[in-house]
Amino acid sequence: MKRILSAVAAAAILVTMGAGVAEARNRAVVNQWGWANGAAAAQNGDRNGTVINQNGYGHYARGVQEGYNNFLRMDQYGTRNHVSTAQVGEDNFSATGQEGRNLRADTIQTGRGNVSGIAQIGNGSRAVADQDGVNNTSGIIQVGNGQDVQVRQRGEGNISVVVQSGYN
């Protein structure tokens, strides 16, 4: 319940700040099942798209986009997982998928043409992708328990791929 109230409060704050005012060509789709799921999507600009899918118990998701032609997708399964994605600029793409317990993924992209993908399977892992610039690409795959990765890229044309498996 606390997460739902937090998501609703965050969305209300964004709406009062003007970030929730979406033009006719923005689109958000949210599908949730199970217990105490919470989601928030705020888009400001044109031709932005958000898809949030959650299944299970106690999830939380937050997507914020500002600009033109940005797309984000967040999928979670399992219990007590958290995803947060923020994109500012144009032509940015982010996809996050999680399956397990107590997983956390955060994506922040600023600029143009950035692509980020995070996939986590297991328990208690954390992934952060932070990109600022033009045409940067980041891919993170974590399988196992207790994995932790943080990728920060600045500039133009950077590429990073992180694959971790095992148990910490």
Beta strands, then each sheet from edge to edge (+ up, - down):
strand 1: 27-32
strand 2: 38-46
strand 3: 49-57
strand 4: 60-68
strand 5: 71-79
strand 6: 82-90
strand 7: 93-101
strand 8: 104-112
strand 9: 115-123
strand 10: 126-134
strand 11: 137-145
strand 12: 148-156
strand 13: 159-167
sheet 1: 1+ 3+ 5+ 7+ 9+ 11+ 13+
sheet 2: 2+ 4+ 6+ 8+ 10+ 12+
end
